[in-house]
Amino acid sequence: MLSLQETLLLAAFLFSTGIFIILTRQNAIAILMGVELILNSVNINFVAFDRFLFDRIDGNIAAIINIMIAASEVAVALAIIISIFRSLRTVEADKLDSLKG
């Protein structure tokens, strides 16, 4: 069984890994994976604080809502990425300047 501190360290590691991926990768799908890591670290925090401090179901409900929002976000983002790839033949974030006005 993990303690609260160990769980928060895991969430902090996932969050910092997600930030690192977002800042260093150029591939749009890799950036999307970094965003998902950040959202998963938030879910771990919700469940950890609910389990160790409050002992209610509120954190679990917030995590489930966050998972549903993340799933819809992934579906929309992947649809946009596929559409951009079909028109530009690339998903490199540096080359996606055609959306500028």
C-alpha positions as a Python dict, from the first residue, in 0.01 Angstrom:
ca = {
    (1, 'M'): (0, 0, 0),
    (2, 'L'): (139, 338, -99),
    (3, 'S'): (136, 632, 138),
    (4, 'L'): (7, 977, 47),
    (5, 'Q'): (359, 1112, -3),
    (6, 'E'): (456, 829, -238),
    (7, 'T'): (137, 875, -437),
    (8, 'L'): (196, 1249, -467),
    (9, 'L'): (555, 1184, -578),
    (10, 'L'): (423, 954, -849),
    (11, 'A'): (175, 1220, -961),
    (12, 'A'): (450, 1486, -958),
    (13, 'F'): (673, 1259, -1168),
    (14, 'L'): (394, 1204, -1422),
    (15, 'F'): (315, 1578, -1430),
    (16, 'S'): (678, 1679, -1484),
    (17, 'T'): (721, 1409, -1750),
    (18, 'G'): (413, 1543, -1930),
    (19, 'I'): (546, 1900, -1916),
    (20, 'F'): (884, 1781, -2043),
    (21, 'I'): (722, 1598, -2335),
    (22, 'I'): (510, 1900, -2427),
    (23, 'L'): (809, 2134, -2424),
    (24, 'T'): (1056, 1911, -2608),
    (25, 'R'): (858, 1717, -2869),
    (26, 'Q'): (757, 1847, -3209),
    (27, 'N'): (518, 1569, -3304),
    (28, 'A'): (157, 1667, -3234),
    (29, 'I'): (65, 1316, -3120),
    (30, 'A'): (353, 1313, -2870),
    (31, 'I'): (237, 1650, -2738),
    (32, 'L'): (-111, 1505, -2698),
    (33, 'M'): (38, 1215, -2502),
    (34, 'G'): (210, 1466, -2272),
    (35, 'V'): (-123, 1636, -2207),
    (36, 'E'): (-273, 1297, -2121),
    (37, 'L'): (7, 1232, -1872),
    (38, 'I'): (-70, 1563, -1704),
    (39, 'L'): (-439, 1478, -1684),
    (40, 'N'): (-359, 1136, -1539),
    (41, 'S'): (-142, 1295, -1272),
    (42, 'V'): (-436, 1516, -1177),
    (43, 'N'): (-654, 1206, -1151),
    (44, 'I'): (-401, 1042, -921),
    (45, 'N'): (-407, 1352, -701),
    (46, 'F'): (-787, 1351, -687),
    (47, 'V'): (-801, 988, -582),
    (48, 'A'): (-507, 1012, -341),
    (49, 'F'): (-644, 1311, -152),
    (50, 'D'): (-986, 1152, -143),
    (51, 'R'): (-848, 824, -12),
    (52, 'F'): (-601, 952, 246),
    (53, 'L'): (-753, 1278, 369),
    (54, 'F'): (-1127, 1298, 314),
    (55, 'D'): (-1242, 936, 285),
    (56, 'R'): (-1539, 1035, 71),
    (57, 'I'): (-1632, 961, -287),
    (58, 'D'): (-1593, 1319, -417),
    (59, 'G'): (-1237, 1274, -544),
    (60, 'N'): (-1327, 955, -726),
    (61, 'I'): (-1621, 1125, -896),
    (62, 'A'): (-1398, 1416, -998),
    (63, 'A'): (-1144, 1169, -1140),
    (64, 'I'): (-1414, 989, -1341),
    (65, 'I'): (-1541, 1320, -1480),
    (66, 'N'): (-1184, 1415, -1567),
    (67, 'I'): (-1135, 1081, -1747),
    (68, 'M'): (-1453, 1141, -1950),
    (69, 'I'): (-1338, 1490, -2045),
    (70, 'A'): (-992, 1357, -2138),
    (71, 'A'): (-1145, 1087, -2358),
    (72, 'S'): (-1353, 1339, -2549),
    (73, 'E'): (-1054, 1571, -2575),
    (74, 'V'): (-845, 1292, -2726),
    (75, 'A'): (-1115, 1208, -2979),
    (76, 'V'): (-1144, 1570, -3095),
    (77, 'A'): (-767, 1628, -3096),
    (78, 'L'): (-696, 1314, -3294),
    (79, 'A'): (-965, 1408, -3547),
    (80, 'I'): (-800, 1749, -3588),
    (81, 'I'): (-454, 1593, -3618),
    (82, 'I'): (-575, 1345, -3882),
    (83, 'S'): (-740, 1628, -4075),
    (84, 'I'): (-421, 1834, -4065),
    (85, 'F'): (-215, 1533, -4171),
    (86, 'R'): (-441, 1469, -4470),
    (87, 'S'): (-401, 1825, -4594),
    (88, 'L'): (-38, 1901, -4501),
    (89, 'R'): (117, 1550, -4483),
    (90, 'T'): (289, 1632, -4153),
    (91, 'V'): (209, 1642, -3783),
    (92, 'E'): (520, 1834, -3680),
    (93, 'A'): (409, 2121, -3458),
    (94, 'D'): (666, 2362, -3603),
    (95, 'K'): (526, 2318, -3955),
    (96, 'L'): (163, 2372, -3863),
    (97, 'D'): (159, 2747, -3921),
    (98, 'S'): (-107, 2735, -4192),
    (99, 'L'): (-372, 2790, -3924),
    (100, 'K'): (-245, 3145, -3869),
    (101, 'G'): (-466, 3422, -4001),
}
